[in-house]
Amino acid sequence: MSKIVDANKKIEKAVVSGYKKIEDTVVGGYKKVEDKFVDTFLKKDDETIEEAKERLQKEQEQRENENK
């Protein structure tokens, strides 16, 4: 019975490791695309990407509060 448990643990580690690699790649790629979009279309003069994201988040919160 322990051979089956050991085999299952090896399979589990391989699956989780593969999933994590895929997840990191997808999320990293999305963040790069998002940053490039903000930099190209939404950033104001002399504003960093992070500052632009913060400004956009605050503007979104204000719009949501106005609609309530």
Sine and cosine of phi, psi and omega as CSV:
sin_phi,cos_phi,sin_psi,cos_psi,sin_omega,cos_omega
0.00,0.00,-0.56,0.83,-0.04,-1.00
-0.93,0.37,-0.45,0.89,0.05,-1.00
-0.90,0.43,-0.63,0.78,0.02,-1.00
-0.92,0.38,-0.68,0.73,0.00,-1.00
-0.90,0.45,-0.70,0.72,0.02,-1.00
-0.89,0.46,-0.67,0.74,0.02,-1.00
-0.89,0.45,-0.67,0.74,0.02,-1.00
-0.90,0.43,-0.62,0.79,0.02,-1.00
-0.91,0.40,-0.63,0.77,0.04,-1.00
-0.90,0.44,-0.68,0.73,0.03,-1.00
-0.89,0.45,-0.68,0.73,0.01,-1.00
-0.86,0.51,-0.73,0.68,0.01,-1.00
-0.88,0.48,-0.66,0.75,-0.01,-1.00
-0.91,0.41,-0.68,0.73,-0.02,-1.00
-0.92,0.40,-0.73,0.68,-0.02,-1.00
-0.90,0.45,-0.67,0.74,0.02,-1.00
-0.88,0.47,-0.70,0.71,0.03,-1.00
-0.89,0.45,-0.67,0.74,0.02,-1.00
-0.88,0.47,-0.70,0.71,-0.02,-1.00
-0.88,0.47,-0.65,0.76,0.02,-1.00
-0.89,0.46,-0.70,0.72,0.02,-1.00
-0.90,0.43,-0.71,0.70,0.00,-1.00
-0.86,0.50,-0.73,0.69,0.00,-1.00
-0.88,0.47,-0.64,0.77,0.01,-1.00
-0.91,0.41,-0.71,0.70,-0.04,-1.00
-0.92,0.39,-0.74,0.67,-0.02,-1.00
-0.90,0.43,-0.67,0.74,0.04,-1.00
-0.88,0.47,-0.67,0.75,0.04,-1.00
-0.90,0.43,-0.65,0.76,0.02,-1.00
-0.89,0.46,-0.69,0.72,-0.02,-1.00
-0.89,0.46,-0.62,0.78,0.03,-1.00
-0.90,0.43,-0.68,0.73,0.01,-1.00
-0.91,0.41,-0.69,0.72,0.01,-1.00
-0.87,0.49,-0.72,0.69,0.00,-1.00
-0.88,0.47,-0.67,0.75,0.01,-1.00
-0.90,0.43,-0.65,0.76,0.02,-1.00
-0.90,0.44,-0.73,0.68,0.02,-1.00
-0.88,0.48,-0.69,0.72,-0.01,-1.00
-0.89,0.46,-0.65,0.76,-0.08,-1.00
-0.98,0.18,-0.68,0.74,-0.20,-0.98
-0.92,-0.39,-0.42,0.91,-0.18,-0.98
-0.91,-0.42,-0.25,0.97,-0.05,-1.00
-0.98,0.22,0.68,-0.73,0.08,-1.00
-1.00,-0.05,0.18,-0.98,-0.03,-1.00
-0.82,0.58,0.65,-0.76,0.06,-1.00
0.83,0.55,0.49,0.87,0.01,-1.00
-0.90,-0.44,0.70,-0.72,0.05,-1.00
-0.98,0.19,0.21,-0.98,0.02,-1.00
-0.89,0.46,-0.67,0.74,0.00,-1.00
-0.90,0.44,-0.67,0.75,0.04,-1.00
-0.90,0.44,-0.63,0.77,0.02,-1.00
-0.90,0.43,-0.67,0.74,0.03,-1.00
-0.89,0.45,-0.66,0.75,0.03,-1.00
-0.90,0.44,-0.69,0.72,0.03,-1.00
-0.88,0.48,-0.69,0.72,0.00,-1.00
-0.90,0.44,-0.63,0.78,0.02,-1.00
-0.90,0.44,-0.69,0.72,0.02,-1.00
-0.90,0.44,-0.67,0.75,0.03,-1.00
-0.89,0.46,-0.64,0.77,0.02,-1.00
-0.90,0.43,-0.69,0.73,0.02,-1.00
-0.89,0.46,-0.63,0.77,0.05,-1.00
-0.89,0.45,-0.69,0.73,0.03,-1.00
-0.89,0.45,-0.64,0.77,0.01,-1.00
-0.91,0.41,-0.62,0.79,0.02,-1.00
-0.93,0.36,-0.56,0.83,0.02,-1.00
-0.93,0.37,-0.51,0.86,-0.05,-1.00
-0.99,0.14,-0.15,0.99,-0.01,-1.00
-0.99,0.13,0.00,0.00,0.00,0.00
